Each structure stands twice: as C-alpha cells, then as structure tokens.
Amino acid sequence: MRRRLYLVTALVAVLSLAAGCGGGSGSSSGGRVNIVLWHGYVDTEGKAMTAAAARFNASHPKIHITVQNYGNSDYALQKVLTAIRGGHYPDIVYLYGSWAANVARTPHAVDLAPMIKSDPSIDWNDFWPAERQAVTVGDKIIGVPALVDNLALVYNKKLFRQAGVPFPTADWTWGDFRAAAKRLTNASAKQFGWAYVNDASEDTVWRFDALLWQAGGDILTPDQKHAAFDSPAGVKAATLLQQMATVDHSVYLDSGNDNYTNLFNSGKIGMLFTGPWDLSSFPDVDYGVQILPGDQNHDTISGPDQWVMLDNGDARTKAAWTFLKWFTSPAQAMRWSLATGDLPIRASQVKQPDYQAYIKKYSGIATFVQNEQNAVKARPVLTDYNEISQAMGQAIQAVLLGKAQPQDALAQAADQVNQVLAQGG
C-alpha cells in the first residue's frame, strides 16, 4: 500500500539507533539542544529529509537535528517500544497512523493537544480532516501529520478509446464503473477492466472501506464497541465486488505482489483503484486520474502517517516541537512535496508558489490533491485495529474468490470483531 522500503534486521537497527539517542536526560552542547529524529525514508525522500534537517540546522543555531534511518517502517513501532524499554529513544519518530492508539499507551509519548491549543501558529485546522482524526486518540493528539494519501481512479486512456468507452467523470456511479469495466475486459487478450488487491491484508480492506462509506456505512458503531460493516451498506459494497469478480470476470485479483502495476503499465488493465504512490510505475501509459465513482457520495480513504514526539525532557521537547512546526509549515511542506511527489499535508499548500511547479512535475497529482476534500473519515484509532482488519480482509477475500456470499462473510467477520472488541483491548 505504501512505498516499498528495504529490509533490515530489527534488533540490529534498534541497538545501533539507540546508541545515538540521548535517553531521558536530554543533551546539549554549548547551549545548543540536540534532538534525534528516526525515519525510514530512502532514495528521494531520504535525501529530502537530510536536506531539510540541514536547512533547519543552518537557520536555528540553538537546535541541532540528527536524522537516523531506522530501516523498514513496517517494524518501526517494535523498534521504538524496544528503545523506550532500554531507556534510549529518539525525540521524534515517523510512525504509521494506524499505530496512534498503540503509541498513546506509553507515557513517553508527548500529548500534543495542550501545545496545539496554546500555540495557534501550528494552524491545526489547516491539516486535512482525515489526518487530524488519525492522530487523535480520545482527548490526546499523539502526532503531527507526516504523510497523507488517498484512493482515486487511474485509467488507461488508450484502452478506453479502443473500447469506445467515454473517460470517467466526476459524476460516475458504481453502475457506470461496472459497465465500463465489463466493456474494457477482453478474455482472449487477457485484459481486465479493473484490478483489486486480494491478499486479505489492509490493502484489501482499505479499498473496501471507501465503498462502505460511500454506501452510507461505517466500520464500527459510533461508540466503537461493535462491528457495523455487516450492514446493508457493507453488503452492497461487497456485492459489487462479488458481481464484478465472479459474474463479470472483469477484475484482476492481485495476490499482493503488486503485479497489477506491471499489468497496467503493459496495457492489460483498464482501471486501477489506487493512490499517487503508483503513478511513477506507469511510464508507458497515457493515463488519467479521476475521483472515485459514488452513489451517495464520493468518499475516499486516506492513509495518514505521523511524526510522534517522545519525551526526553522539557528542553528537547520544546526543541522538537520547534522543528516539527517548521518542517510541517506550508512553505516547507510544499518544498517537501515538490521534491518527493508526496501529497500536500495541508490545504493551504495549494496557495504556495511551488504548487504550480508541483502539479506540472507530477502528472495527475492535482486530482489526488483535490480528492483530499473527499477524505472525511478515518479508520478506527484502536489498538485492536489489526484484528479488525484481519477479519474484514479474510471476508472480502472470500467474497472476491466466490467462496462466500457477501452477507454471510461479513456477518462471520463481524462476530469475530465483536469478540475482539468485547475483550476491551
């Protein structure tokens, strides 16, 4: 679902990184406060992170940022918790948004809510709504938005022309989408109208979430004590997937190895339900980007990640906050987006001078930026979310493979989720 990062041995990474952290006592040199930032960026983003730290250090002589790469971001939570137990941990760390509830449990995580309330310069409401929801745990704000994505429709213009199908519009319904997928499918040419990741992972689930929300449904009840995805809205969303996969045979079911990107690039798939991270994988395609089809609405889903601050004493906490405000300010955030292709984390970035150069440099990206306005909901911020996702993913996979009916599969998954939630994790 995200950029593929190289693998490292988790324990070795933790030990080597922890050796460079100052621990809970804080550190300074000649009146300068030194803070440590952990991230998993490589290649373009890694260079951009190093460059940003250098700019900050040059303009803030009383604070020095040391950036350290912790390896694969998939294992970052484990590494951070291990470092905390060892008493040597960074001041700032990049973590997936789905871990907010887990991180909030440690007393070493800084609750940013009081700082945001007392410091209007952060302009908190300028961050997209889904980002703010993803980092909010109860009455705590556990991080500053670091990365935001969303799902939109990416389509092959050549295949649409060949099939005589008009390009997708912002007014498309899912009925329009299904009809187009059928016309774009050519079994003899091994060409599919659409592709769906069907490995039962979160990649499978978060695509379904958008369909669920568009049909007027929710993942959980408002009190987050019971499953709600087995509602008529959920059945409607799952039935669409079932009919397209098992009746129309218009869907390429990806096993989770991202083969859909190669197939789309080689002209074998007409439409993708994907995000901006995939656009660079399509050098051979004249593609277009449109918001998702919709019936009740055009809700999409966003995958926000976060910068979490860990408490290493007042001086380092204050310095870390100074850096994050600077790094996520509209001007610096837009500079980051221009360098990396990442979506703007703030609504006001579209007013920055670099924005026009950004949308010119990255073809199709403007639609993804506009689509953030359709990302109005976030996945549940719960420590049990992984178990919820697993149950939903298995149900959706079974439906797509024709092994279960939508109502039955979702009801069984809902029972599993209710058992998890009843344990009060």
C-alpha positions as CSV (number, residue, x, y, z in Angstrom):
1,M,0.0,0.0,0.0
2,R,2.9,2.3,0.6
3,R,6.4,2.8,-0.8
4,R,8.5,-0.3,-0.6
5,L,11.4,0.2,1.8
6,Y,14.4,-2.0,2.2
7,L,14.6,-4.6,5.0
8,V,17.0,-4.6,7.9
9,T,17.3,-6.8,10.9
10,A,15.1,-5.2,13.5
11,L,17.3,-5.9,16.6
12,V,20.5,-4.6,15.0
13,A,18.7,-1.5,13.9
14,V,17.4,-0.8,17.4
15,L,20.7,-1.3,19.0
16,S,22.6,0.9,16.6
17,L,20.0,3.7,16.7
18,A,19.6,3.6,20.4
19,A,23.3,4.1,20.8
20,G,22.9,7.5,19.1
21,C,20.0,8.7,21.3
22,G,20.5,10.7,24.4
23,G,17.9,9.0,26.6
24,G,15.6,10.7,29.0
25,S,18.1,13.2,30.4
26,G,18.3,15.4,27.4
27,S,21.5,16.6,25.8
28,S,23.1,19.9,24.9
29,S,26.4,21.3,23.7
30,G,27.4,24.8,24.3
31,G,23.8,25.9,24.9
32,R,22.6,24.0,21.8
33,V,19.9,21.5,22.2
34,N,20.5,18.3,20.2
35,I,17.5,16.2,19.2
36,V,17.3,12.9,17.3
37,L,14.8,12.0,14.6
38,W,14.2,8.5,13.3
39,H,12.7,7.8,9.9
40,G,12.5,5.1,7.3
41,Y,12.9,7.2,4.2
42,V,15.2,6.0,1.4
43,D,16.2,7.3,-2.1
44,T,14.5,10.6,-3.0
45,E,12.7,11.1,0.4
46,G,15.8,10.1,2.3
47,K,17.8,12.8,0.5
48,A,15.0,15.3,1.1
49,M,14.9,14.5,4.8
50,T,18.7,15.1,5.1
51,A,18.4,18.3,3.2
52,A,15.5,19.6,5.3
53,A,17.5,18.9,8.5
54,A,20.5,20.7,7.1
55,R,18.3,23.8,6.3
56,F,16.8,23.8,9.8
57,N,20.2,23.4,11.5
58,A,21.6,26.3,9.5
59,S,18.7,28.6,10.4
60,H,18.3,27.5,14.0
61,P,21.8,27.6,15.6
62,K,20.5,26.8,19.1
63,I,18.9,23.5,17.9
64,H,20.6,20.6,16.1
65,I,18.6,17.9,14.4
66,T,20.3,14.5,13.8
67,V,18.4,12.3,11.4
68,Q,18.8,8.5,11.6
69,N,17.3,5.8,9.4
70,Y,15.6,3.0,11.4
71,G,15.2,0.7,8.3
72,N,11.8,-0.6,7.2
73,S,8.9,1.5,8.6
74,D,6.8,-1.6,8.9
75,Y,8.8,-2.5,12.0
76,A,9.2,0.9,13.4
77,L,6.7,0.5,16.3
78,Q,8.5,-2.5,17.6
79,K,11.9,-0.7,17.4
80,V,10.6,2.4,19.2
81,L,9.0,0.4,22.0
82,T,12.2,-1.6,22.4
83,A,14.2,1.6,22.6
84,I,11.8,3.0,25.2
85,R,12.2,0.0,27.3
86,G,16.0,0.3,27.0
87,G,15.8,4.0,28.2
88,H,17.4,5.4,25.0
89,Y,14.9,6.6,22.4
90,P,14.6,9.5,19.8
91,D,12.8,12.8,20.2
92,I,10.9,12.5,17.0
93,V,9.9,9.3,15.1
94,Y,8.0,8.5,11.9
95,L,5.2,6.0,12.6
96,Y,2.2,4.8,10.6
97,G,-1.1,6.5,11.6
98,S,-2.7,3.1,12.4
99,W,-0.3,2.9,15.4
100,A,-1.5,6.0,17.1
101,A,-3.6,4.1,19.7
102,N,-0.6,1.8,20.5
103,V,1.8,4.7,20.9
104,A,-0.6,6.7,23.1
105,R,-0.3,3.9,25.7
106,T,3.3,4.8,26.5
107,P,3.8,7.6,29.0
108,H,6.8,8.7,27.0
109,A,4.7,9.8,24.0
110,V,4.1,13.6,24.2
111,D,0.4,14.6,24.1
112,L,0.4,17.5,21.6
113,A,-3.2,18.6,22.4
114,P,-2.1,21.3,25.0
115,M,0.7,22.5,22.8
116,I,-1.6,22.9,19.8
117,K,-4.2,24.7,21.9
118,S,-1.7,27.1,23.3
119,D,0.2,27.7,20.0
120,P,-2.0,28.9,17.2
121,S,1.0,29.2,14.9
122,I,0.6,25.5,14.1
123,D,-2.7,26.3,12.4
124,W,-4.0,22.8,13.2
125,N,-7.2,23.1,11.2
126,D,-5.1,23.6,8.0
127,F,-4.2,19.9,8.1
128,W,-6.7,17.7,6.2
129,P,-9.6,16.3,8.4
130,A,-8.6,12.7,8.0
131,E,-5.1,13.4,9.1
132,R,-6.3,15.1,12.3
133,Q,-8.7,12.2,13.0
134,A,-5.9,9.6,12.5
135,V,-3.6,11.1,15.2
136,T,-6.4,11.8,17.8
137,V,-6.7,9.2,20.5
138,G,-9.5,10.1,22.9
139,D,-8.6,13.6,24.1
140,K,-5.0,13.2,23.1
141,I,-3.3,14.3,19.9
142,I,-0.4,11.9,19.5
143,G,1.3,13.1,16.4
144,V,1.8,15.7,13.7
145,P,0.7,14.6,10.2
146,A,3.7,13.3,8.2
147,L,2.3,11.7,5.0
148,V,-1.2,11.6,3.5
149,D,-2.5,9.6,0.6
150,N,-5.9,8.8,-0.9
151,L,-7.5,6.5,-3.4
152,A,-8.7,7.6,-6.8
153,L,-9.4,6.1,-10.2
154,V,-6.4,5.9,-12.5
155,Y,-7.4,4.8,-16.1
156,N,-5.7,3.9,-19.4
157,K,-6.9,6.4,-22.0
158,K,-5.8,4.2,-24.9
159,L,-7.8,1.3,-23.7
160,F,-10.9,3.5,-23.2
161,R,-10.6,4.8,-26.7
162,Q,-10.2,1.3,-28.2
163,A,-13.3,0.1,-26.3
164,G,-15.3,3.1,-27.3
165,V,-15.9,4.0,-23.6
166,P,-16.1,7.6,-22.5
167,F,-13.5,8.6,-20.0
168,P,-14.6,8.5,-16.3
169,T,-16.2,11.7,-15.0
170,A,-16.7,13.1,-11.5
171,D,-20.4,12.1,-11.8
172,W,-19.8,8.4,-12.4
173,T,-21.8,6.0,-10.3
174,W,-20.6,2.5,-9.4
175,G,-23.0,1.2,-12.0
176,D,-21.2,3.3,-14.6
177,F,-17.9,1.9,-13.4
178,R,-19.1,-1.7,-13.5
179,A,-20.4,-1.3,-17.1
180,A,-17.1,0.3,-18.2
181,A,-15.1,-2.5,-16.6
182,K,-17.1,-5.1,-18.5
183,R,-16.5,-3.3,-21.8
184,L,-12.8,-3.0,-21.1
185,T,-12.4,-6.7,-20.4
186,N,-11.2,-8.9,-23.1
187,A,-10.6,-12.5,-22.0
188,S,-8.8,-13.6,-25.2
189,A,-6.3,-10.8,-24.8
190,K,-6.0,-11.4,-21.1
191,Q,-7.2,-7.8,-20.5
192,F,-9.1,-6.8,-17.4
193,G,-11.3,-3.8,-16.8
194,W,-10.1,-3.3,-13.2
195,A,-7.7,-4.7,-10.6
196,Y,-8.2,-5.3,-6.9
197,V,-5.6,-6.3,-4.3
198,N,-7.0,-9.5,-2.8
199,D,-4.4,-10.8,-0.3
200,A,-6.7,-10.2,2.7
201,S,-4.3,-7.6,4.0
202,E,-5.0,-4.0,4.9
203,D,-4.5,-3.3,1.1
204,T,-7.7,-5.3,0.6
205,V,-9.6,-3.7,3.4
206,W,-9.0,0.0,2.9
207,R,-10.2,-0.2,-0.6
208,F,-13.4,-1.8,0.7
209,D,-13.7,0.9,3.3
210,A,-14.2,3.6,0.7
211,L,-17.0,1.6,-0.9
212,L,-18.6,1.0,2.5
213,W,-18.5,4.7,3.4
214,Q,-19.9,5.7,0.0
215,A,-22.9,3.4,0.6
216,G,-23.5,5.2,3.9
217,G,-21.9,2.6,6.2
218,D,-19.2,2.5,8.9
219,I,-16.6,0.1,10.1
220,L,-17.8,0.3,13.7
221,T,-20.7,1.7,15.7
222,P,-20.2,5.3,16.9
223,D,-19.2,4.0,20.4
224,Q,-16.6,1.7,18.7
225,K,-17.9,-1.3,20.7
226,H,-19.5,-3.3,17.9
227,A,-18.9,-4.0,14.2
228,A,-21.0,-2.1,11.8
229,F,-19.6,-3.2,8.4
230,D,-22.1,-6.1,8.1
231,S,-24.9,-3.5,7.5
232,P,-26.9,-3.2,4.2
233,A,-24.3,-0.7,3.1
234,G,-21.5,-3.2,3.7
235,V,-23.4,-5.9,1.9
236,K,-24.0,-3.5,-1.1
237,A,-20.3,-2.8,-1.3
238,A,-19.3,-6.5,-1.0
239,T,-21.9,-7.5,-3.6
240,L,-20.4,-5.1,-6.1
241,L,-17.0,-6.8,-5.7
242,Q,-18.6,-10.2,-5.9
243,Q,-20.5,-9.5,-9.1
244,M,-17.6,-7.9,-10.9
245,A,-15.2,-10.7,-9.9
246,T,-17.4,-13.8,-10.2
247,V,-20.1,-12.8,-12.7
248,D,-18.5,-10.3,-15.0
249,H,-14.9,-11.6,-14.6
250,S,-13.8,-8.1,-15.1
251,V,-11.4,-7.9,-12.2
252,Y,-7.7,-8.9,-12.0
253,L,-7.2,-10.2,-8.4
254,D,-3.7,-9.3,-7.3
255,S,-2.1,-11.6,-4.8
256,G,-0.3,-8.8,-3.0
257,N,2.8,-8.8,-5.1
258,D,1.9,-5.6,-6.9
259,N,1.8,-7.3,-10.2
260,Y,-1.1,-5.1,-11.1
261,T,1.3,-2.2,-11.7
262,N,3.2,-4.1,-14.4
263,L,0.0,-5.2,-16.0
264,F,-1.4,-1.7,-16.0
265,N,1.8,-0.4,-17.5
266,S,1.7,-3.0,-20.2
267,G,-1.9,-2.2,-21.2
268,K,-3.6,-5.2,-19.7
269,I,-5.7,-3.4,-17.1
270,G,-8.1,-0.5,-17.9
271,M,-8.6,1.0,-14.4
272,L,-7.0,1.0,-11.0
273,F,-8.3,1.9,-7.6
274,T,-5.0,3.3,-6.3
275,G,-3.0,6.2,-4.9
276,P,-0.4,8.6,-6.0
277,W,2.5,6.3,-5.0
278,D,1.8,4.2,-8.0
279,L,1.9,6.9,-10.7
280,S,5.7,6.6,-11.2
281,S,5.2,3.0,-12.1
282,F,3.4,3.8,-15.3
283,P,5.9,5.4,-17.7
284,D,4.4,3.7,-20.7
285,V,0.8,4.6,-20.1
286,D,-1.2,7.7,-21.2
287,Y,-3.3,7.7,-18.0
288,G,-5.9,9.9,-16.5
289,V,-7.0,10.4,-12.9
290,Q,-10.5,10.9,-11.6
291,I,-12.1,10.8,-8.2
292,L,-13.8,7.6,-7.2
293,P,-17.3,6.8,-8.6
294,G,-20.0,7.3,-6.0
295,D,-23.7,6.7,-5.3
296,Q,-24.5,8.6,-2.1
297,N,-21.2,10.4,-2.1
298,H,-17.6,10.3,-3.4
299,D,-15.9,9.5,-0.1
300,T,-12.4,8.2,-0.4
301,I,-10.0,6.9,2.2
302,S,-6.8,8.5,3.3
303,G,-3.8,6.8,4.8
304,P,-2.2,9.4,7.1
305,D,1.1,8.7,8.9
306,Q,2.6,10.8,11.7
307,W,5.5,12.3,13.4
308,V,5.4,11.3,17.1
309,M,7.3,13.2,19.8
310,L,8.8,11.3,22.7
311,D,9.6,13.0,26.0
312,N,13.3,13.4,26.6
313,G,13.0,16.4,29.0
314,D,11.5,19.9,28.6
315,A,14.3,21.4,26.6
316,R,14.4,18.6,24.0
317,T,10.6,18.5,23.8
318,K,10.4,22.2,23.2
319,A,13.2,21.9,20.5
320,A,11.4,19.0,18.8
321,W,8.2,21.0,18.7
322,T,10.0,23.9,17.1
323,F,11.4,21.6,14.4
324,L,8.0,20.0,13.6
325,K,6.2,23.3,13.4
326,W,8.9,24.5,10.9
327,F,9.1,21.2,9.0
328,T,5.3,21.0,8.5
329,S,4.8,24.7,7.8
330,P,3.1,25.4,4.5
331,A,6.3,26.6,2.8
332,Q,8.5,23.7,4.0
333,A,5.8,21.1,3.4
334,M,5.3,22.3,-0.1
335,R,9.1,22.2,-0.7
336,W,9.0,18.6,0.5
337,S,6.1,17.7,-1.8
338,L,7.9,19.2,-4.8
339,A,11.0,17.2,-4.1
340,T,9.3,13.9,-3.3
341,G,5.9,13.8,-5.1
342,D,4.1,13.3,-1.7
343,L,0.7,14.9,-1.4
344,P,0.4,18.2,0.4
345,I,-0.4,17.6,4.1
346,R,-2.0,21.0,4.4
347,A,-4.9,22.5,2.5
348,S,-3.0,25.9,2.2
349,Q,-0.1,24.3,0.3
350,V,-2.1,24.8,-2.9
351,K,-1.6,28.6,-2.4
352,Q,2.2,28.2,-2.2
353,P,4.3,29.5,-5.1
354,D,5.8,26.0,-5.7
355,Y,2.4,24.3,-6.1
356,Q,2.1,25.0,-9.8
357,A,5.5,23.6,-10.4
358,Y,4.5,20.5,-8.3
359,I,1.3,19.7,-10.3
360,K,3.2,20.2,-13.5
361,K,6.1,17.9,-12.4
362,Y,3.8,15.1,-11.3
363,S,1.2,14.2,-13.9
364,G,-2.3,13.6,-12.5
365,I,-1.3,14.6,-9.0
366,A,-3.7,17.6,-8.9
367,T,-6.7,15.3,-8.8
368,F,-5.3,13.4,-5.8
369,V,-4.8,16.8,-4.0
370,Q,-8.4,17.9,-4.7
371,N,-9.6,14.4,-3.6
372,E,-8.4,15.1,-0.1
373,Q,-11.6,17.0,0.3
374,N,-13.4,13.7,-0.1
375,A,-11.4,12.0,2.7
376,V,-13.7,12.9,5.6
377,K,-13.5,9.7,7.6
378,A,-10.6,7.7,9.2
379,R,-10.3,4.1,10.2
380,P,-10.8,3.4,13.9
381,V,-8.0,4.6,16.1
382,L,-7.8,1.5,18.3
383,T,-5.1,-0.9,19.5
384,D,-7.3,-3.7,18.2
385,Y,-7.5,-2.4,14.7
386,N,-5.1,-5.0,13.3
387,E,-7.5,-7.8,14.4
388,I,-10.4,-5.9,12.9
389,S,-8.6,-5.5,9.6
390,Q,-7.7,-9.2,9.5
391,A,-11.3,-10.3,10.0
392,M,-12.5,-7.9,7.3
393,G,-9.8,-8.8,4.9
394,Q,-10.5,-12.6,5.1
395,A,-14.2,-11.9,4.5
396,I,-13.6,-9.7,1.5
397,Q,-11.1,-12.1,0.0
398,A,-13.6,-15.0,0.3
399,V,-16.3,-12.9,-1.4
400,L,-14.0,-12.0,-4.3
401,L,-12.9,-15.6,-4.8
402,G,-16.6,-16.7,-4.9
403,K,-16.1,-18.8,-1.7
404,A,-18.7,-17.0,0.4
405,Q,-21.8,-14.8,0.0
406,P,-21.4,-11.2,1.0
407,Q,-23.9,-11.3,3.9
408,D,-22.5,-14.5,5.3
409,A,-18.9,-13.5,5.0
410,L,-19.4,-10.1,6.6
411,A,-21.6,-11.5,9.4
412,Q,-18.9,-14.0,10.3
413,A,-16.3,-11.3,10.3
414,A,-18.5,-9.1,12.4
415,D,-18.8,-11.8,15.0
416,Q,-15.0,-12.1,15.2
417,V,-14.6,-8.4,15.5
418,N,-17.3,-8.2,18.3
419,Q,-15.4,-10.8,20.2
420,V,-12.2,-8.8,19.9
421,L,-13.9,-5.5,21.0
422,A,-15.6,-7.2,23.9
423,Q,-12.2,-8.0,25.4
424,G,-11.7,-4.3,25.8
425,G,-8.2,-4.1,24.2
